[in-house]
Amino acid sequence: MMQNVLLTIALAPLAAAIIAGLGGRWIGRVGAHSVTILGVAVSFVLSAWVLKGQLLDGAPAFEGAVYTWLVSDGIRMQVGFLVDHLTALMMVVVTFVSLMVHVYTIGYMHDDDGYTRFFAYISLFTFAMLMLVMSNNFLQLFFGWEAVGLVSYLLIGFWYTRPSAIFANLKAFLVNRVGDFGFLLGIAGIVHFTGSLDYGRAFHLAPQIAQQSFTLFEGQSWNAMSVICICLFIGAMGKSAQVPLHVWLPDSMEGPTPISALIHAATMVTAGIFMVARMSPLFELSQTALSFVLVIGATTALFMGFLGIVNNDIKRVVAYSTLSQLGYMTVALGASAYGAGIFHLMTHAFFKALLFLGAGSVIIAMHHEQDMRRMGGLRKYLPVTYWTTLLGALALIGFPGFSGFFSKDALIEAVAESRVPGHAYAAFCVTAGVFITALYTFRMIFMTFHGEERMDAHTREHLHESPWVVTLPLVLLAIPSVVVGWFTVGPVLFHGYFDGAIVVRPEHDVLGEIGREYTTPLAFTAHAFTSLPLYLAAAGVALAWLLYLRRPDLPARLRTALAPVYRVLDNKYWFDWVNENVIAAGSRAVGRLFWRVGDEFLIDGALVNGSARTVGWLAAVTRHVQSGYLYHYAFAMIIGLSALLAWLLWRT
């Protein structure tokens, strides 16, 4: 029975996507959104039932093959499910956020010509993510991994008549291919040492792999497990947008807002976080890999947050927030606090989807204006959007009692307790990042909803709250953004919820150290008033109020006084410049070199055209021999026989 339930969870969004995509012309707009919402709703209800069974009823984890596609040299390539506490939680998060995005899309995409196509894409996206998180083998994991990448390519470039959208989806595709190359190498390493694609066998043989080493460069021996884990994490760096493979994610804002929420909150960018947590039995055996993960995550958490301070596009501010929060999750993974990383993934999914959809509601009201410098004073026109977005903002900055507080505070404490090399740098980054997060978040709130109205008269006359299909998902996402932490922080984070799904070595168990002092959510909240992050967040909000409400003239003066710093941030640390003018331009130059030398000169010139010219030259020479005179032929025969006789005599 369980296998049939799991198949239904995975395949319901796929069936809906096929019906809406291929039959959209016949079922129409209402039919397209009805069938896809029904498909995702079925997946959500059944996922919640699976989670309830495991969390409350003590149901065992399910692992089994559904279909064996191929057996080659003893390696089984199959579709299979592993549904434990980690998977069940991810399934609920993915399907719930996806359901809210589907409903929201009815209002946001109402006038778009690609309405049915968009619903088909987002339903297909949900299917791909479910296949990824439910897999029990690396082949299916890679299928889901690439499928979410493919559908994100289609969705980022959904408005394909815009050159900026085509550039953005191509950029996302190419950057993720870089990460996926490392991911494939990691999987190949697993297959090399285990002879299997199954998680179970890889985890069972992990201690043996950790004893192996090989030479990558002459004279340098590398631990096999460290190389495998670093390669796997390079894949996560692409999918979960970690420095330096983060550059695609801000540009993904070229897609419609609903897909921004789906990509950034619950699907594609969380795939890398989930994968590393699932691979905890491997990462725990490599201190080098954990340190690498920790430093990359800390760098992303702090330095991507700075970019949110200088950006004026409301969606891009939320996008840079996503980059920073993904860095927080990654830091937790590097500190072996995998549960804290997944817990923050869960709470972040709710409030980040809320912030994106809130930004989309503002964009609808502003007739698709996204520049916050042309907004202001919107709270009286958009009361539901304002209050729900404010709740999401409070959750993001970790306001005590909100869901983001429980996950972020536990994460910061876990990093402080860690002894992985680089933990001091990581602790500084995630602590300082609290101030930066509060600053850019409330800069967005104050510039958008407070202060003087900066929109034109025509826009002001037509301002009104969004329809219920837009505001209802906002309300439903605001509820878990506020309260979910109270009900889940103890059971999920400190009471062994992930036991068996996540493996942590005793010497790395920083969450266990924190959990020994945990009593109740209320006591955990009260503890915040004795810690630094709360006061850093308050300082960030206060500074945003001073700069953007009390003294709005100060930002321009600061920008002039700190011009070099502003230039660095405005140019996004020149990552895009380097990619476009060094890496991309260099790749094109190498391509032209191979084209000129390899294709034109060698292949076309020397081999193809050269051989033709050689044959033509030989034909022209031998043509003169065929004169038609008998004495010419007799003379040639005598010369030939004389040469043959001379060669025979010389050999003897």
Beta strands, then each sheet from edge to edge (+ up, - down):
strand 1: 62-72
strand 2: 75-83
strand 3: 213-217
strand 4: 220-223
sheet 1: 1+ 2-
sheet 2: 3+ 4-
end
